Amino acid sequence: MNISVIGCGRWGSFIAWYLNTLHHNVMLYGRKSSKNMERFMKERTNELVTLDDKVELTTDLKKAVDTAEIIVVSISSQNFSALMKEISVFDLNGKIMVLCMKGIEADTGMRLTQIVSYYVPNLPCAIWVGPGHVQNFLRGIPNCMVIDSESAEVKEYLVNAFSSDLIRFYYGTDLLGNEVGAAAKNVIGIAAGMLDGLNRTALKGALMSRGTREIARLIKAMGGNEITAYGLSHLGDYEATVFSQYSHNRKFGELYVKGENYGELAEGVATTTALLNLSQKYNVELPICKAVDTVINGDKEPKTVLSDLFLRSLKNEF
């Protein structure tokens, strides 16, 4: 099977490595300006992942798309519309797109599969979400993930093609819920990091229970199944996002409240904006998302915001 992975960052390069171990023909694409791709071209490694010589490297997007039966995308979700605009001019007949990033477009509130449909209406599309960090996978530590799509045939095809002893895939049954849940867990990750940074780690139990319920309400209001929030795409991904030392979003939140520079905005920052827009559209309160936004974009002191969120409300739990 010919597979092209678009995006040579930490996760994209791992996916190329992983799919190569399953004996697929894999091509990894990165832009000419990408320092990651420049290093792969010279050394075939980024210190985390070392790619086999069988993995072809390219900076030619058309070549990557033309040669692929399956196009796997792993880039920043906020840059995805621009990529789809580029890809839409190519011949995509007979191809499948698999989205491996977790986010919602901040400006429009569109889910990533909706962006695919907007640019290429008939392109079969799936998402690959759930817990797992590159560092753990490379040490041989297995995990469970989800593949979801509007097409049952596409789901079955991809699960059969991508499954191994390292990653066990489940069939998703709620595309909307899994997309929203996967994106929203990054916001919960930022909140978790803020608690760590303020020495309030003990409140993560409250964060997890209330965060899951909050996102479940949003998923239901949008037309999805609220139970999906309790599955692998959201609650099931909390260990990797809320606790792990490898979580970008958790680390961002921790350093932010300490006044230290993370170096770049975490994916969950833009997702927070998107979720608050959806909150207004669907009339669903998202207090944790609002608190994260208040800390990052408002003028309130983080300890006050988070204390108000968890410690000062007198109400029924359910």
Buried (B, 14 or more C-beta within 10 A) or exposed (E): BBBBBBBBBBBBBBBBBBBBEBEBBBBBBBBEEBEBBBBBBEEBEBEEBBBEEEBBBBBEBBBBBBBBBBBBBBBBBBEBBEBBEBBEEBEBEEBBBBBBBBBBBBEEBBBBBBBBBBBBEEBBBBBBBBBBBBBBBBEEEEBEBBBBBEBEEBBEBBBEBBBEEBBEBBEBBBBBBBBBBBBBBBBBBBBBBBBBBBEBBEBBEBBBEBBBBBBBBBBBBBEBBBEBBBBBBBBBBBBBBBBBEBBBBBBBBBBBBBEEEBEEBBBBBBBBBBBBBBBEEBEBEBBBBBBBBBBBEEEEEBBEBBBBBBEEEEEEEE
